[in-house]
Amino acid sequence: MNTKTLAPSVSFADVEAAAQRLRNRVVHTALIENAALNERLGARILIKPEVLQHTGSFKFRGAYNRVIQFTPAQREAGIVAWSSGNHALAVSSVGARLGIQATILMPSDAPVAKVEGARKLGATVRLYDRKTENREAIGTEIAERTGAVIVPPYDDPHVIAGQGTLGIELSQQATALEATLDAALVSCSGGGLAAGVATAIHALSPNTAVWCVEPEQFDDTARSLASGTRVGNPAGRQSICDALQVQSPGDITFPINQALLAGALTVSDEDVRQAIRIAYEDLRLVVEPGGAAPLAALLAGKLDIRDKTIGIVLSGGNVDADKFATYIQQP
Amino acid sequence: MNTKTLAPSVSFADVEAAAQRLRNRVVHTALIENAALNERLGARILIKPEVLQHTGSFKFRGAYNRVIQFTPAQREAGIVAWSSGNHALAVSSVGARLGIQATILMPSDAPVAKVEGARKLGATVRLYDRKTENREAIGTEIAERTGAVIVPPYDDPHVIAGQGTLGIELSQQATALEATLDAALVSCSGGGLAAGVATAIHALSPNTAVWCVEPEQFDDTARSLASGTRVGNPAGRQSICDALQVQSPGDITFPINQALLAGALTVSDEDVRQAIRIAYEDLRLVVEPGGAAPLAALLAGKLDIRDKTIGIVLSGGNVDADKFATYIQQP
């Protein structure tokens, strides 16, 4: 046992403080329950639809909680951030709302909807090549040269605490329905959402098992949890989950997830396509591949949920129409 | 002025009674506000997403309010109903929940998703030819032969009162946001939703103008309001709004709408396609053509809404994936 496990860098009090900062600033997304889906899965599924959040993903929460704590000098200097898309949109929107200039680094193969969305929100977007350029090096150079403040996508205590506010809401909304969550499932890339939600749910509902869900091809957290130490993904792997492609678990997020998660599940691209299709048919929600991973895990039978009550987060809904069109049509 | 205008067949007390019957039986759909849409339209748009209702449309409300009032003998005899789809799904689901057998007449060109959905819910579906058969005659014959009770799609006071519960929620939810609705827009086919919502909003928020929205090709309510008497649509017309194709306004609904509506707006198929696309991009909601008509009217500039607060109902989200795929992709 290491000291990080004993004293995690994000406490429940940090998440509660974030919830205070975010009050009336984020969408308090209403919990959805769908009879068709419950019947399909033989369980009670309580759905947290973060596709209805500002900019279409949970990322607004963490970005807002980080940027609202900028000093006046930092506000003047601006934001620099990197992201495959949803964090970019969130940071751009937070910047626009607070009157702070944002520069965003996005991979050149990011969904057009996400790149255009960030530009429409007033951000300066600089594209980089995922294979040949290092986004952290470029971002750090910009920060050092201009004084702009880096808002990391996940490896930051304030960002993690912001994402955790979703866990407080999920837990309280379940309680309001007189439901007790046996488990809660969230998507996992760098692990910020998982760490934040696990921190909140561990405090409010300690008997709820929190699982993270990764693409099979980017199962770094699953392998890291198994081996007890952070391991990365081999180069050259691919997944339809553009939002869940990370090199390795975060330095700050991993110890929290190691301490609090029940484990990590993995899903195939075909599992994810099926989940997007079912979310379209049963829920009438637009869910992007990375956001559909928890539903994919349930539909693919990765967890024994029969007659249980399960919370899932549909974490994002930004997907180019031509791709969504292929996902929802039967193969 | 006629007696129907003086004493409408559905009172606000009827809608309130329906709301009591439906408590904890329908989804109290959360009002959605979207910054991107507000900016696009230069107005504050409060969205009632009935695509998240049971069976994916507002129709569950009216069907439930009618069927829950069956006598024991009527429950035994079963339900007969006709519908292009959403009322069929709603009646099938209500029947399944209350253990009452339902027989549904649907046009042979109804969306496959709606026909299959009704069958999956346990209803007996009988297809008829929209051009050569009269669904009301077939339904009446079944009712007379078997004793089954007809649950009409709109021309029934209990059905209208049930749909009106949505108006109560919309008004109360707007008030909770300290917003005053300048106008509210709902789709219009037979006029049951419009009549119910107008009854509720007229009582709770008398300065709110309630508009109904029709396809250009099925503008029977617009022409009926203009002429002061019910007129029908010429045969052979077509629209992508499969849910909004009616022969003429209802016998019961029209006098209510005549007394309470601000007027009727019309939208083209292209207006509707644009609205479906924007709902996909900005709202991440799946909206069917008929359900997108109010948003289509706003996007097409059919009403001066600048700096106003407008409530819209997205009334349904049941649309075959191959069609939805074409709607969301730029032409």
Boltz contact constraints between the chains, C-beta under 6 A:
constraints:
  - contact:
      token1: [A, 30]
      token2: [B, 30]
      max_distance: 6.0
  - contact:
      token1: [A, 51]
      token2: [B, 284]
      max_distance: 6.0
  - contact:
      token1: [A, 56]
      token2: [B, 284]
      max_distance: 6.0
  - contact:
      token1: [A, 280]
      token2: [B, 286]
      max_distance: 6.0
  - contact:
      token1: [A, 284]
      token2: [B, 51]
      max_distance: 6.0
  - contact:
      token1: [A, 284]
      token2: [B, 56]
      max_distance: 6.0
  - contact:
      token1: [A, 284]
      token2: [B, 286]
      max_distance: 6.0
  - contact:
      token1: [A, 284]
      token2: [B, 317]
      max_distance: 6.0
  - contact:
      token1: [A, 286]
      token2: [B, 280]
      max_distance: 6.0
  - contact:
      token1: [A, 286]
      token2: [B, 284]
      max_distance: 6.0
  - contact:
      token1: [A, 317]
      token2: [B, 284]
      max_distance: 6.0
  - contact:
      token1: [A, 321]
      token2: [B, 328]
      max_distance: 6.0
  - contact:
      token1: [A, 321]
      token2: [B, 329]
      max_distance: 6.0
  - contact:
      token1: [A, 322]
      token2: [B, 329]
      max_distance: 6.0
  - contact:
      token1: [A, 325]
      token2: [B, 325]
      max_distance: 6.0
  - contact:
      token1: [A, 325]
      token2: [B, 329]
      max_distance: 6.0
  - contact:
      token1: [A, 328]
      token2: [B, 321]
      max_distance: 6.0
  - contact:
      token1: [A, 329]
      token2: [B, 321]
      max_distance: 6.0
  - contact:
      token1: [A, 329]
      token2: [B, 322]
      max_distance: 6.0
  - contact:
      token1: [A, 329]
      token2: [B, 325]
      max_distance: 6.0
